Amino acid sequence: MKSTRTGTADPLYVIFEQHLVNFQDNEVDRKAFVSQVIQDYFAYLRVMKIIIPMSLEKSIAEELASQVQVMLLKKIYGFNSIQEFQKKASKAARTQAKRRYTRLLKVK
């Protein structure tokens, strides 16, 4: 998912990808996974000094949750779980996700 204006990856996707390849807790369900991605995305926005009005935060979180859910379904299509996807993920995919995430954090 590249931004057409800047040529850089969408921060939401980068955070999602980082969570997906480094997912550790086998007890967490998809809803909790999506929630963790959204929490990290909101934290990233705060660091970038982007303010989300409290009155809109819930509706924005709901929209983001649906987007992350779609990304998750598309990314792990054909796998029964996130853990199964991780087992099949290549080292290159993990490295690339980590590199993008690190670059995203340096933008601060």
C-alpha positions in Angstrom: 0.0 0.0 0.0 1.9 3.0 -1.2 0.8 6.6 -0.9 0.4 8.1 -4.4 1.6 11.5 -3.3 4.7 10.6 -1.3 5.7 7.2 -2.6 5.9 5.9 1.0 4.0 3.1 2.6 0.8 4.0 4.6 1.7 4.1 8.3 -1.4 2.1 9.2 -0.3 -0.7 6.9 3.3 -0.6 8.2 2.1 -0.9 11.8 -0.3 -3.7 10.8 2.5 -5.6 9.0 4.9 -5.2 12.0 2.3 -6.6 14.3 1.5 -9.4 12.0 5.0 -10.7 11.5 6.0 -10.2 15.1 2.8 -11.5 16.7 3.7 -13.3 19.9 0.6 -14.0 22.0 -1.2 -17.1 20.8 -4.1 -16.4 23.2 -5.0 -13.1 21.5 -8.0 -13.3 19.1 -8.4 -11.3 16.0 -10.4 -8.6 17.7 -7.6 -8.0 20.2 -5.0 -8.0 17.4 -6.9 -5.3 15.5 -7.3 -3.3 18.7 -3.5 -3.4 19.3 -2.8 -2.2 15.8 -5.2 0.7 16.2 -3.7 1.6 19.6 -0.3 1.8 18.1 -1.5 3.8 15.1 -3.1 6.3 17.4 0.1 6.5 19.4 2.0 7.1 16.1 -0.4 9.9 15.2 0.1 11.5 18.6 3.9 11.4 18.2 3.4 13.1 14.8 1.4 15.8 16.6 -1.8 14.8 14.8 -4.8 15.5 17.1 -7.9 13.4 17.0 -10.9 15.1 18.7 -12.3 12.9 21.5 -15.7 13.2 20.0 -14.5 11.5 16.8 -12.0 9.0 18.2 -14.6 6.2 18.6 -15.9 6.5 15.0 -12.4 6.7 13.6 -11.4 3.7 15.6 -14.4 1.7 14.2 -13.5 2.7 10.6 -9.8 1.8 11.2 -10.9 -1.5 12.7 -12.8 -2.4 9.6 -9.8 -1.5 7.4 -7.4 -3.5 9.5 -9.8 -6.5 9.5 -9.8 -6.4 5.7 -6.0 -6.2 5.6 -5.8 -9.1 7.9 -8.2 -11.2 5.9 -6.4 -10.5 2.7 -2.9 -11.0 4.2 -3.6 -14.4 5.8 -6.0 -15.7 3.1 -5.5 -19.5 2.9 -4.1 -19.8 6.4 -6.2 -20.9 9.4 -4.6 -18.5 11.9 -2.0 -15.8 12.3 0.4 -18.3 13.8 0.2 -20.5 10.7 0.8 -17.4 8.5 3.9 -16.6 10.6 5.3 -20.1 10.2 5.1 -19.7 6.4 6.4 -16.1 6.3 9.8 -15.8 4.8 12.7 -14.2 6.7 12.8 -11.6 3.9 9.2 -10.6 4.7 10.0 -10.3 8.4 13.1 -8.2 7.7 11.2 -5.9 5.3 8.4 -5.4 7.8 10.9 -4.5 10.5 12.8 -2.2 8.2 9.6 -0.3 7.2 8.5 0.0 10.8 11.9 1.3 12.0 11.9 3.9 9.1 8.4 4.9 10.2 9.5 5.5 13.7 12.5 7.6 12.6 10.2 10.0 10.8 9.2 11.5 14.2 
